[in-house]
Amino acid sequence: MLAAAAVFAALYGTPYLGIFFLFGPFPKDLAAPTFGFLTGSVPVLAGSLLAPRHRLVTAVVLCVLTVSLAFSLSLVPGAVAGCLVAVGFVAWWFYPRRTVRSTRWVGRAACATFLAFIGLVYARHADVPACSDPLPSELTHALGTSASRVTSFYRYDLGGFFDHEWLWRIDAEPDVMALVVSGLGLQSTHAVSERFWKMPPQYWPRSMPAGAEAFQSAAFSADGRGPDGPHYFLLHDKTRERGFVWFKHNF
């Protein structure tokens, strides 16, 4: 009964973690794999470690069940990895000839892996290393034939469900940035929200650059949702020839 209750609690509680991974500040490119890994590993470990006997068989059965569940959530790769790790751990933990030395080595490896994962999460949260992305349709439409003049473009996903937010960095000459401003229908503004300077990417500005200009959509709201539709806030750093865009797309 204890093992069954633990499995139920794991299956019930893991989706709540998924809300944090998928819609919270967790790096979006790591969200689905991490959620899948926990979906596969936590129920297997919870049930098999507390099972009174036949623990390895219990782990294998739970592995099949959690992978089947992962199919409905489109989390199969992460869930399969989590299940394999969990089953391997159960097989090793209850191995009759497990030694103290092997336990120490596995503990050290687990700690090193966890620390490496924390480092990876921080690196992806800060977008390090930043990789150039293709221009989104909103920019290609705004720039038209001048889209090829954008030197580099970086997109950072802030997440969301019905409403979604992104951060863009556009490397382009001032006349191209002027086309972005006009193409997106932005108007000049002197108000820059404090939230703008606290965005996660390591390449994001932390204060107003000298000679920079700010623009925004008429209905853009930094502190609230705003109306439905796309809304933009753009900071043009003329010295470094970069534009920083906070893009909200409300359902």
N, C-alpha and C positions, 0 to 999 in steps of 0.2 A: 504493500500500500504506500509506503514511503517513497519508493522508487517511482511508482505511477504518479504520485502527487508532484514529485520533483519534475518529471517530464511535462506534466500539464502546466506547471508554473513556468517552466522554461519556454514552452510553446506559446504561452499566453503573454509572457513578459518580453520576449525577444522582439515582437513587432513594435513595441513601444520604443525600444532602442532604434528600430528602423526609422521611426519618425524623426529622431534626432539626426541620424546619419543622412537621410535623404532630404530633409527640409530644414535642418539646422545649420550651424556654421561649419560642420564637418566638411572637408574637401570633397567636392562632388565627384571627382574621378575615382575616389577611393570608397565612396559611400556604398555602392551596390556590392562590390567584392567583400567589404568588411561586414556588411549586413548578412550577406550570403554565408560567409564563414561562420558567423555566430549562429545563424539559423541552423547550420549543419552540425556544429560542434557542441553547443551548449546542451540541447536535449539529449544527445548521445552520452555525454559525460554525466549529466544529471541522473539519467536512468540507470546506466551501467555501473557507475561507482556505488550507487546505493542498492543495487540488486543483491539479494541474499546469496544467489548462486547463478551459475551460467552467465557470468558477466560479459564474456566476449560474445556469446551468442546474442545476448540482449543488445550489445553495442551494434552488432551487424544488422539486427532487425530494425533498431531505431534509425540506423543510417539509411536504410532503404526508405523508411517512412518520411524522414526529413528531406531526402532528395526528391521524393515524390511531391512533397509540399513545395519545395523550391521551384519545381516546374511551373506551378501556378503563379509564382511570384517573379519569374524570370531571373532567378538567382542561382542557376544551376552550377556554373563554374566555382563560385565561392563556396556554395554548400557542399559540393563534392570534395573540395580541398579540406573544408572543416571536418567533414565526416571521416575522411582518411586519417587526418591527424588525430581525431578523437579515438577512432578504433585502434590505431597504432599505439596510442598512449595507454589505453585500457589493456591491450595485449601485453605491453611491456610492464605495466604497473603490477599486474597480477601474475607475472611470470614467476614460477617457483624459484628460479635460480637468479633472480634479480639481485645485484650486489649493491653495497653502499657506494662503491666507487662509481658505478654506472648511474646511480641516483644523483650523485653530485654533478656529474657531467651533464646529465639531462637538465638538471636545475639551472646550471650555468648557461646552457644553450637556450633554455626558455627565457631566462632573464635578458640575455643578449638579443634574442629575437624581438622581445617586447620593446626594449630600448631602441632597437633599429626601427621598429614600426612607429614608435612615437616620433623619432627623427623624421621619418618619411611623411607622417601626418603634418608635422610642422612645415616641412619643405613644400608640400603641396598646398598647405594653407597660405603660405607666402608666395606661391607660384615660382618656386626655385627648383630647377631652371625653367625660365619662361620660354615657351616655344611659340613661334609665329603661327597664326591661324589664318585660314582663308577669310576673305571679307564676307560678312553676312549680307543677306539680301537687302536689308535696310540701307546699307552703305553703298552697295553697288547701284541701287536705284537712285540714291541721292547724288552720286558722283558721275554716273553715266560713263562716258568714254574716258573720263579722268581717273577712273578707279585704279588703273594700272600705275598711276603715279604715287600711290600709297607705298612707302618704302617698307614698312612692317606694320602688322596688325596683331594685337594680343587680346584675347577674350578670356575673362574670368567669370565663372558661373557662381552667382550668389545664391542660387537655388530658388525654390518656390514650388507651388503646386498649380493652382489655377492662375495665380499671379506669379510672375517670374522676374528676376532681376539679373543683370549682367554688368560687368565693368569692361570697358574697352580702352585700349591704348592705341592711338593712331599716330604713326610716325609719317609726317608728310609736310611739304612746304606750306607756307602761309596761304597762298592762293588756293591750294587744295582744301585746306581747312575752312576757308571762306565758303567753298562750295558745299562742304559738309553742313555748315551752319545754315546756309540758305536752303539746301536740299531737304534738311530735316525740319525746316520751318521754325528755327530757334530765334529767340530775341535776347538782346543784351540784358544782363542783370549785374547788380553789384553785391548781391547777397549770396554767400557761400555757407552752406550748413556745416556745422562742426562735424557731423557724421561723415561728410565727404573726405575729410583729412584722415579718417581712421579706418579706411578700407584696407583689406588684408594684403593685397599684392605688394611685394617688396619694391616694385618700381613705381608705386603710387605716390603722388606728392603729399607732403605732410604740412605744407604751408603755401601761401600764395607766392608763386614765383614772380620775380621782378618783371613788370610789363605784361603780365598775363591778363587775359580777358575771360569772362565767364558768360555763358549763354544757357538758355533753358527753354523748354516748351512752355507754352502759356499756362498749362494746367499741371506742371510738374510740382510734386510735393515731396520734400526730403524727409519730413517727419510723419507723413501720413500716406495712405494708399493713393489717394487721388482718384479721378474718374477712370472708367474703362478706356483701354486703348494704349498706344505706345507714348511714352514720355521720356524726355532726355534732359540731362544736365551736362554741359560740356565746358571744360576748362582748357583754354588754349595757351600753352606755354610757348610763346613765340621764340624765346631764346634757344630752346632745345628742339624746336619744330615738332612739338608733340601735342596731341589732343587727348584729354582724359574724359571719358564719357561714362556717366552713370545712366544706364538704360533700364527703365521699368516698363514691362509689358503686362498690363492688367487685363484680366479676362473680361 
